[in-house]
Every structure is written in structure tokens, then in C-alpha cells.
């Protein structure tokens, strides 16, 4: 009875669209605390605000999100479970494409978007086993367990880190492939050791010292894509 009510509330919405909405809502608050607004959700999905408003109403009626007019959108427990299941699929597929099929980390997002809706649970479990049950994807985003469990590191975004902060890279946003290519050229990848310089950069940007490669100044937008966990080794 409950399942039929959910289907009725989501009438006209494809499961792919529902999953994409839930995944985007969850991802927005994964590394920062502020819930997503309808306008932010529309921008992230590249959709008209009116279309997003209609879908959010359906998701709320299905018990997958909480939302009141003119307020932010949050996931219910059911919505979060479904979002985590899709993120598990997406991130395992990204890891599989990089580690087994030789894709670059800047090439996998769109491919995973297609495959995550197509492969069976059996194949997903086989991929997970083949990769040795990884806990993070090529960008450092956490891969939920089959039960939806994950443990997030205590990390700070590089552009918000104080002068002298030293740490290892634990996450790099994959929203902009060009940024990933810039970081590749700079030798900044997961687990790289970085230290924010003691003094501000002379030009706009963030001055950092790399364990390998020496000092460099990176743009604010690139710095905003990197998360560090404090490390005594850096």
C-alpha cells in the first residue's frame, strides 16, 4: 500500500529523474552544512525553476524530501537511503572505469551517469568485489557500503584553510573537468601533502607548498575544489 502511494505521488516522473534529484540534494550537503534551495537545485540540474518546483512537490508527496514554500529542501530518511544507494552505484562505476578501463578522472562522471541506471545489483556487487570494496572514488568522494554506511574525514576546504595549515588531500570536487586537469598538471591528487603558505599570495589566489614540486599559487576557484585533512606529515 505504501509503495503504491509513492508510485502515485511520483506519477509522470521517471526513476532516473527521481534518483538524479535525490543524489544532487544529498551531494550538496555532503561536504558543507547548508541545505540546497530550489534555485540552487535548478542550477545544478540545468533545469527551469518551474520544472524543479513541480518535481520537488512530487518528491515531498512521496515522502522522499521535506520542503515548504520559499525554504530549503532536505531529504527524509527514505530519500537519503535512496540517494546513498545511487551514489554507491555512481562512485563504484567511476572507480571501475578508472582502475580497470583506464579512464581519466576527468572523463568518468558522464559515463557513470549513464551506467548507474543500467547495471544490475549483481554486476554492481561484482564490481565492488573486483575492486576490493573501495571506500572512496577517484575524487575522494566516499562510497557508501551496501547498508548505506560511510565515515567522512574531518576536512577543510583549501580556500578556507588558515595560513600554515598542513594536510593531505582527501577530496577533490569533480564538478569541473577543467579544474581536474589543472590539478593533474600541478601534481595535486588524492593523498598529496600540501601546506598553505605562512603569508598571502602576492597575486589573487592561494599560495601553497607541495611536498613534491615546491610552492605554487592556485586560483581561488581551484582551491575551492580541494579538501584537506590535517596531517603532521605535511
KOLROMAR-201594 format. One line per 5 residues: number of its first residue (from 1); for each residue y, x, z of N, C-alpha, C. Coordinates in nm, 3 decimals, decimal comma. Last residue first. Layout:
BEGIN
NUM> Y/X/Z/Y/X/Z/Y/X/Z; ...
END
This chain:
BEGIN
234> 1,670/5,270/0,667/1,766/5,286/0,557/1,874/5,385/0,593; 1,503/5,234/0,882/1,467/5,342/0,789/1,577/5,371/0,689; 1,565/5,025/1,030/1,605/5,152/1,087/1,576/5,266/0,991; 1,696/4,737/0,873/1,587/4,834/0,880/1,639/4,965/0,939; 1,756/4,395/0,821/1,795/4,520/0,887/1,674/4,612/0,901
229> 1,717/4,272/0,498/1,668/4,263/0,635/1,693/4,397/0,702; 1,929/4,131/0,250/1,875/4,247/0,320/1,824/4,208/0,458; 1,957/3,986/-0,070/1,943/3,966/0,074/1,876/4,088/0,135; 2,167/3,932/-0,349/2,075/4,021/-0,280/2,076/3,994/-0,130; 2,366/3,802/-0,477/2,230/3,767/-0,519/2,124/3,845/-0,442
224> 2,609/3,899/-0,413/2,576/3,767/-0,359/2,434/3,724/-0,394; 2,625/4,128/-0,569/2,597/4,143/-0,425/2,555/4,011/-0,362; 2,698/4,007/-0,809/2,567/4,072/-0,799/2,528/4,087/-0,652; 2,952/3,916/-0,741/2,851/3,819/-0,785/2,711/3,878/-0,777; 3,094/4,153/-0,674/3,066/4,052/-0,572/2,957/3,954/-0,613
219> 2,936/4,444/-0,827/3,030/4,332/-0,828/2,996/4,233/-0,718; 2,889/4,762/-0,667/2,839/4,648/-0,744/2,936/4,531/-0,729; 2,905/5,105/-0,671/2,980/4,984/-0,639/2,928/4,873/-0,728; 2,693/5,352/-0,521/2,733/5,274/-0,637/2,814/5,155/-0,588; 2,530/5,660/-0,419/2,624/5,549/-0,400/2,659/5,480/-0,531
214> 2,177/5,736/-0,501/2,311/5,761/-0,450/2,399/5,639/-0,442; 1,913/5,736/-0,578/2,014/5,708/-0,679/2,156/5,724/-0,631; 1,756/5,598/-0,311/1,730/5,674/-0,433/1,837/5,638/-0,535; 1,890/5,458/-0,122/1,804/5,567/-0,077/1,767/5,657/-0,193; 2,232/5,391/-0,202/2,090/5,369/-0,225/2,009/5,487/-0,173
209> 2,511/5,249/-0,063/2,441/5,375/-0,079/2,293/5,345/-0,092; 2,778/5,045/-0,196/2,650/5,063/-0,126/2,597/5,203/-0,152; 3,055/4,844/-0,202/3,010/4,982/-0,213/2,883/5,000/-0,130; 3,128/4,563/-0,386/3,067/4,610/-0,262/3,013/4,750/-0,285; 3,447/4,475/-0,537/3,303/4,488/-0,531/3,257/4,537/-0,396
204> 3,728/4,619/-0,684/3,663/4,496/-0,639/3,512/4,514/-0,642; 3,769/4,965/-0,574/3,780/4,856/-0,670/3,712/4,732/-0,614; 3,706/5,102/-0,343/3,843/5,110/-0,394/3,870/4,999/-0,496; 3,513/4,936/-0,091/3,524/5,000/-0,221/3,669/5,000/-0,267; 3,554/5,003/0,265/3,552/4,915/0,148/3,566/4,994/0,018
199> 3,328/5,224/0,445/3,463/5,186/0,403/3,454/5,093/0,282; 3,062/5,268/0,479/3,143/5,251/0,600/3,284/5,203/0,568; 2,845/5,085/0,253/2,932/5,198/0,289/3,017/5,165/0,411; 2,530/4,954/0,330/2,668/4,923/0,293/2,756/5,038/0,340; 2,230/5,080/0,208/2,325/5,081/0,320/2,464/5,049/0,266
194> 1,889/5,007/0,125/2,031/5,012/0,093/2,113/5,020/0,221; 1,574/5,042/-0,014/1,654/5,066/0,107/1,799/5,087/0,066; 1,369/4,797/-0,170/1,461/4,910/-0,182/1,544/4,921/-0,055; 1,223/4,565/-0,149/1,188/4,674/-0,057/1,274/4,799/-0,075; 1,289/4,473/-0,483/1,235/4,438/-0,352/1,193/4,565/-0,278
189> 1,545/4,686/-0,627/1,435/4,591/-0,636/1,390/4,557/-0,494; 1,759/4,868/-0,806/1,757/4,786/-0,685/1,652/4,676/-0,703; 1,821/5,027/-1,022/1,706/5,063/-0,940/1,699/4,987/-0,809; 2,012/4,949/-1,196/2,058/5,022/-1,076/1,944/5,066/-0,987; 1,867/4,805/-1,378/1,930/4,930/-1,423/1,976/5,016/-1,305
184> 1,800/4,586/-1,214/1,696/4,673/-1,269/1,754/4,808/-1,308; 2,049/4,470/-1,181/1,984/4,531/-1,065/1,871/4,624/-1,108; 2,088/4,377/-1,444/2,181/4,473/-1,385/2,114/4,545/-1,268; 1,877/4,193/-1,461/1,875/4,311/-1,548/1,971/4,419/-1,498; 1,959/4,005/-1,275/1,833/4,077/-1,253/1,826/4,202/-1,339
179> 2,189/3,912/-1,403/2,200/3,983/-1,276/2,074/4,063/-1,246; 2,072/3,783/-1,622/2,157/3,899/-1,645/2,175/3,981/-1,517; 1,937/3,564/-1,505/1,859/3,676/-1,559/1,944/3,800/-1,584; 2,018/3,398/-1,224/2,086/3,457/-1,339/2,006/3,577/-1,390; 1,847/3,315/-1,022/1,922/3,213/-1,097/1,986/3,270/-1,223
174> 1,696/3,458/-0,845/1,656/3,464/-0,987/1,735/3,366/-1,074; 1,805/3,666/-0,580/1,811/3,537/-0,648/1,776/3,553/-0,795; 1,595/3,858/-0,393/1,695/3,866/-0,499/1,692/3,734/-0,575; 1,499/3,979/-0,074/1,508/3,868/-0,168/1,620/3,893/-0,267; 1,490/4,208/0,070/1,379/4,115/0,089/1,385/3,996/-0,005
169> 1,571/4,542/0,090/1,588/4,422/0,009/1,466/4,331/0,026; 1,646/4,674/0,411/1,561/4,672/0,292/1,579/4,539/0,221; 1,952/4,821/0,547/1,834/4,735/0,545/1,755/4,747/0,416; 2,250/4,862/0,729/2,141/4,924/0,654/2,018/4,834/0,659; 2,600/4,841/0,746/2,472/4,771/0,761/2,367/4,836/0,673
164> 2,846/4,953/0,701/2,748/5,034/0,771/2,612/4,968/0,786; 3,021/4,649/0,720/3,024/4,790/0,683/2,922/4,867/0,767; 2,804/4,354/0,712/2,916/4,434/0,764/2,908/4,579/0,714; 2,724/4,132/0,443/2,680/4,232/0,539/2,798/4,317/0,585; 2,788/3,964/0,243/2,833/3,925/0,376/2,794/4,026/0,483
159> 2,669/4,060/0,018/2,816/4,049/0,015/2,873/4,006/0,149; 2,396/4,043/0,093/2,462/4,173/0,082/2,615/4,163/0,084; 2,294/3,816/0,344/2,331/3,838/0,204/2,418/3,963/0,195; 2,035/3,893/0,571/2,177/3,869/0,550/2,207/3,898/0,404; 1,739/3,761/0,737/1,808/3,839/0,634/1,954/3,799/0,623
154> 1,454/3,745/0,879/1,592/3,735/0,927/1,678/3,823/0,838; 1,210/3,587/0,661/1,267/3,701/0,734/1,410/3,673/0,778; 1,011/3,297/0,716/1,125/3,357/0,647/1,180/3,475/0,728; 0,695/3,196/0,661/0,777/3,261/0,763/0,888/3,338/0,694; 0,520/2,889/0,590/0,585/3,013/0,548/0,669/3,066/0,663
149> 0,288/2,631/0,494/0,345/2,721/0,595/0,413/2,841/0,529; 0,148/2,454/0,336/0,293/2,442/0,339/0,361/2,532/0,440; -0,117/2,494/0,301/-0,080/2,398/0,406/0,071/2,379/0,416; -0,120/2,695/0,119/-0,168/2,564/0,074/-0,133/2,455/0,175; 0,195/2,861/0,191/0,050/2,851/0,190/0,009/2,714/0,140
144> 0,476/2,936/-0,020/0,413/2,859/0,088/0,261/2,866/0,078; 0,619/3,233/-0,084/0,518/3,145/-0,141/0,454/3,067/-0,028; 0,964/3,317/-0,082/0,838/3,300/-0,011/0,747/3,202/-0,082; 1,116/3,545/-0,305/1,109/3,409/-0,252/0,970/3,385/-0,195; 1,107/3,791/-0,424/1,111/3,788/-0,279/1,113/3,648/-0,220
139> 1,065/3,791/-0,689/1,205/3,797/-0,647/1,220/3,795/-0,494; 0,792/3,759/-0,731/0,855/3,884/-0,774/1,000/3,900/-0,731; 0,709/3,593/-0,412/0,704/3,606/-0,557/0,779/3,732/-0,600; 0,497/3,636/-0,122/0,628/3,624/-0,187/0,613/3,646/-0,337; 0,238/3,655/-0,042/0,329/3,578/0,044/0,468/3,565/-0,014
134> -0,070/3,627/-0,231/0,061/3,687/-0,203/0,149/3,595/-0,120; -0,369/3,636/-0,255/-0,293/3,544/-0,169/-0,155/3,603/-0,132; -0,464/3,799/-0,457/-0,480/3,842/-0,319/-0,396/3,763/-0,221; -0,465/3,712/-0,714/-0,351/3,793/-0,673/-0,361/3,842/-0,529; -0,695/3,555/-0,716/-0,688/3,673/-0,802/-0,577/3,768/-0,759
129> -0,618/3,345/-0,548/-0,723/3,438/-0,505/-0,717/3,568/-0,586; -0,420/3,224/-0,707/-0,387/3,269/-0,572/-0,489/3,374/-0,525; -0,574/3,153/-0,928/-0,464/3,249/-0,943/-0,428/3,308/-0,809; -0,740/2,965/-0,809/-0,800/3,086/-0,867/-0,693/3,194/-0,886; -0,558/2,768/-0,738/-0,631/2,837/-0,632/-0,694/2,967/-0,684
124> -0,482/2,692/-0,997/-0,382/2,748/-0,907/-0,451/2,825/-0,794; -0,720/2,584/-1,093/-0,668/2,706/-1,154/-0,565/2,772/-1,064; -0,734/2,360/-0,919/-0,843/2,459/-0,922/-0,794/2,592/-0,981; -0,510/2,212/-0,982/-0,517/2,274/-0,850/-0,624/2,383/-0,846; -0,412/2,291/-1,324/-0,484/2,216/-1,223/-0,478/2,286/-1,088
119> -0,093/2,310/-1,493/-0,220/2,366/-1,448/-0,281/2,282/-1,336; 0,151/2,176/-1,547/0,038/2,163/-1,639/-0,095/2,210/-1,581; 0,370/2,227/-1,400/0,334/2,086/-1,414/0,205/2,067/-1,492; 0,398/2,500/-1,423/0,375/2,443/-1,289/0,333/2,297/-1,294; 0,464/2,564/-1,687/0,325/2,573/-1,644/0,298/2,505/-1,510
114> 0,745/2,528/-1,697/0,655/2,451/-1,784/0,515/2,447/-1,725; 0,842/2,704/-1,507/0,885/2,564/-1,503/0,793/2,476/-1,586; 0,742/2,948/-1,595/0,680/2,885/-1,478/0,719/2,739/-1,466; 0,920/2,994/-1,804/0,777/2,981/-1,833/0,707/2,909/-1,718; 1,161/3,018/-1,665/1,144/2,907/-1,759/0,997/2,884/-1,791
109> 1,102/3,255/-1,506/1,141/3,127/-1,448/1,114/3,010/-1,542; 1,043/3,504/-1,624/0,934/3,417/-1,581/0,976/3,276/-1,539; 1,215/3,709/-1,691/1,160/3,628/-1,800/1,072/3,512/-1,754; 1,286/3,891/-1,504/1,394/3,811/-1,559/1,347/3,714/-1,666; 1,063/4,036/-1,453/1,102/3,939/-1,350/1,217/3,850/-1,396
104> 0,858/4,046/-1,751/0,963/4,098/-1,666/1,006/3,992/-1,567; 0,498/4,019/-1,776/0,632/3,964/-1,793/0,731/4,041/-1,706; 0,230/4,100/-1,756/0,331/4,195/-1,796/0,469/4,139/-1,824; 0,021/3,948/-1,658/0,054/3,936/-1,800/0,174/4,019/-1,845; -0,009/4,008/-1,388/-0,127/4,006/-1,475/-0,090/4,011/-1,622
99> 0,244/4,013/-1,268/0,143/4,111/-1,228/0,024/4,118/-1,322; 0,399/3,808/-1,395/0,448/3,946/-1,382/0,334/4,044/-1,361; 0,236/3,582/-1,385/0,291/3,624/-1,513/0,339/3,769/-1,507; 0,187/3,566/-1,107/0,076/3,584/-1,202/0,127/3,637/-1,336; 0,441/3,507/-1,010/0,373/3,629/-0,968/0,261/3,665/-1,065
94> 0,484/3,255/-1,130/0,573/3,368/-1,160/0,505/3,501/-1,125; 0,276/3,113/-1,005/0,272/3,134/-1,150/0,365/3,249/-1,190; 0,365/3,115/-0,742/0,238/3,179/-0,775/0,229/3,207/-0,924; 0,600/2,968/-0,778/0,608/3,108/-0,738/0,477/3,183/-0,757; 0,513/2,710/-0,856/0,608/2,786/-0,936/0,602/2,936/-0,904
89> 0,337/2,632/-0,644/0,292/2,643/-0,783/0,382/2,736/-0,863; 0,518/2,636/-0,429/0,397/2,718/-0,425/0,345/2,740/-0,567; 0,697/2,441/-0,511/0,743/2,579/-0,502/0,625/2,675/-0,496; 0,530/2,217/-0,487/0,577/2,258/-0,620/0,629/2,402/-0,618; 0,492/2,212/-0,211/0,376/2,220/-0,299/0,417/2,267/-0,438
84> 0,755/2,180/-0,123/0,685/2,305/-0,093/0,562/2,322/-0,181; 0,803/1,915/-0,210/0,883/2,027/-0,262/0,810/2,160/-0,241; 0,621/1,772/-0,053/0,605/1,772/-0,199/0,684/1,887/-0,261; 0,724/1,824/0,201/0,587/1,861/0,169/0,567/1,869/0,018; 0,982/1,712/0,176/0,967/1,856/0,195/0,826/1,902/0,162
79> 0,922/1,440/0,154/0,989/1,509/0,045/0,973/1,659/0,055; 0,810/1,392/0,405/0,728/1,374/0,284/0,789/1,447/0,165; 1,034/1,444/0,567/0,912/1,525/0,584/0,823/1,514/0,461; 1,320/1,429/0,345/1,238/1,378/0,454/1,116/1,470/0,467; 1,598/1,636/0,261/1,460/1,593/0,238/1,401/1,531/0,363
74> 1,938/1,532/0,211/1,836/1,611/0,281/1,699/1,553/0,251; 2,260/1,546/0,077/2,123/1,499/0,057/2,029/1,590/0,135; 2,586/1,447/0,208/2,490/1,540/0,150/2,350/1,478/0,146; 2,781/1,151/0,118/2,729/1,252/0,210/2,629/1,341/0,138; 2,856/0,932/-0,030/2,958/1,034/-0,001/2,911/1,139/0,100
69> 2,603/0,718/0,101/2,712/0,741/0,006/2,813/0,843/0,058; 2,324/0,902/0,237/2,421/0,794/0,248/2,533/0,822/0,150; 1,987/0,995/0,231/2,120/1,008/0,171/2,201/0,883/0,194; 1,683/1,163/0,242/1,780/1,084/0,319/1,917/1,105/0,256; 1,392/1,140/0,031/1,518/1,202/0,074/1,594/1,106/0,164
64> 1,159/0,992/0,014/1,150/1,135/-0,010/1,278/1,210/0,028; 1,137/0,715/0,014/1,118/0,787/0,140/1,106/0,937/0,124; 1,203/0,573/-0,205/1,062/0,616/-0,196/1,034/0,694/-0,068; 1,474/0,547/-0,173/1,392/0,426/-0,160/1,244/0,460/-0,146; 1,544/0,812/-0,231/1,567/0,759/-0,096/1,481/0,635/-0,072
59> 1,479/0,822/-0,502/1,411/0,913/-0,408/1,426/0,864/-0,264; 1,660/0,633/-0,600/1,515/0,611/-0,613/1,437/0,698/-0,515; 1,902/0,760/-0,541/1,875/0,627/-0,485/1,725/0,598/-0,489; 1,874/0,986/-0,701/1,876/1,003/-0,555/1,850/0,869/-0,487; 1,896/0,869/-0,955/1,769/0,927/-0,913/1,764/0,944/-0,762
54> 2,164/0,785/-0,954/2,056/0,688/-0,972/1,924/0,743/-0,921; 2,298/1,030/-0,923/2,315/0,923/-0,825/2,202/0,822/-0,833; 2,227/1,161/-1,158/2,180/1,213/-1,031/2,190/1,106/-0,923; 2,367/1,011/-1,345/2,221/1,018/-1,352/2,162/1,064/-1,220; 2,630/1,061/-1,263/2,579/0,924/-1,257/2,426/0,921/-1,263
49> 2,662/1,339/-1,313/2,660/1,288/-1,175/2,604/1,147/-1,164; 2,441/1,469/-1,562/2,560/1,392/-1,530/2,551/1,340/-1,387; 2,290/1,796/-1,507/2,286/1,653/-1,539/2,418/1,587/-1,503; 2,208/2,049/-1,421/2,272/2,034/-1,551/2,273/1,890/-1,600; 2,114/2,104/-1,173/2,019/2,046/-1,268/2,077/2,032/-1,408
44> 2,343/2,202/-1,049/2,222/2,284/-1,051/2,123/2,235/-1,156; 2,517/1,982/-1,077/2,548/2,109/-1,141/2,424/2,197/-1,154; 2,388/1,789/-0,921/2,410/1,762/-1,064/2,436/1,893/-1,138; 2,405/1,917/-0,672/2,274/1,889/-0,731/2,286/1,864/-0,881; 2,679/1,913/-0,632/2,610/2,041/-0,643/2,474/2,023/-0,708
39> 2,716/1,636/-0,614/2,782/1,711/-0,721/2,717/1,847/-0,740; 2,563/1,569/-0,382/2,527/1,517/-0,514/2,591/1,594/-0,628; 2,508/1,872/-0,187/2,581/1,749/-0,216/2,538/1,697/-0,353; 2,267/2,018/0,033/2,324/2,005/-0,100/2,396/1,872/-0,116; 2,341/2,160/0,358/2,266/2,073/0,266/2,341/2,054/0,134
34> 2,367/2,494/0,467/2,441/2,374/0,427/2,361/2,289/0,328; 2,234/2,738/0,536/2,210/2,616/0,612/2,272/2,487/0,558; 2,033/2,944/0,314/2,161/2,915/0,380/2,153/2,772/0,436; 1,792/2,963/0,191/1,850/3,087/0,242/1,990/3,068/0,299; 1,725/2,698/0,136/1,620/2,791/0,176/1,676/2,917/0,240
29> 1,882/2,500/0,041/1,896/2,533/0,183/1,795/2,636/0,230; 1,806/2,485/-0,227/1,947/2,503/-0,193/1,965/2,548/-0,048; 1,537/2,425/-0,234/1,578/2,563/-0,262/1,722/2,589/-0,220; 1,537/2,145/-0,191/1,482/2,236/-0,090/1,536/2,377/-0,110; 1,656/2,055/-0,428/1,716/2,022/-0,298/1,667/2,118/-0,190
24> 1,472/2,152/-0,615/1,610/2,201/-0,617/1,679/2,173/-0,484; 1,243/2,005/-0,550/1,239/2,151/-0,546/1,380/2,210/-0,539; 1,329/1,746/-0,602/1,291/1,784/-0,467/1,291/1,935/-0,450; 1,379/1,759/-0,882/1,485/1,722/-0,787/1,450/1,773/-0,647; 1,125/1,825/-0,980/1,238/1,916/-1,004/1,353/1,886/-0,908
19> 0,974/1,601/-0,904/0,943/1,732/-0,847/1,059/1,829/-0,865; 1,097/1,406/-1,065/1,097/1,393/-0,919/1,073/1,529/-0,855; 1,036/1,504/-1,322/1,175/1,492/-1,279/1,184/1,484/-1,126; 0,754/1,484/-1,317/0,820/1,613/-1,339/0,964/1,611/-1,289; 0,710/1,215/-1,291/0,675/1,300/-1,177/0,739/1,438/-1,191
14> 0,986/1,018/-1,414/0,865/1,097/-1,434/0,837/1,182/-1,312; 1,098/0,698/-1,334/1,119/0,841/-1,312/0,987/0,915/-1,333; 1,027/0,435/-1,356/1,112/0,491/-1,461/1,138/0,639/-1,446; 1,001/0,387/-1,012/0,979/0,329/-1,145/1,079/0,387/-1,245; 1,000/0,460/-0,751/1,026/0,564/-0,850/1,006/0,515/-0,992
9> 0,927/0,233/-0,616/1,062/0,285/-0,593/1,100/0,387/-0,699; 0,660/0,213/-0,699/0,757/0,110/-0,739/0,900/0,161/-0,725; 0,549/0,435/-0,574/0,549/0,427/-0,721/0,651/0,325/-0,769; 0,584/0,358/-0,308/0,651/0,477/-0,358/0,659/0,473/-0,509; 0,415/0,137/-0,300/0,557/0,119/-0,274/0,638/0,237/-0,325
4> 0,169/0,257/-0,340/0,218/0,165/-0,444/0,368/0,139/-0,425; 0,151/0,400/-0,102/0,159/0,472/-0,228/0,211/0,383/-0,339; 0,126/0,192/0,085/0,241/0,281/0,091/0,261/0,351/-0,042; -0,121/0,083/0,000/0,000/0,000/0,000/0,126/0,087/0,000
END
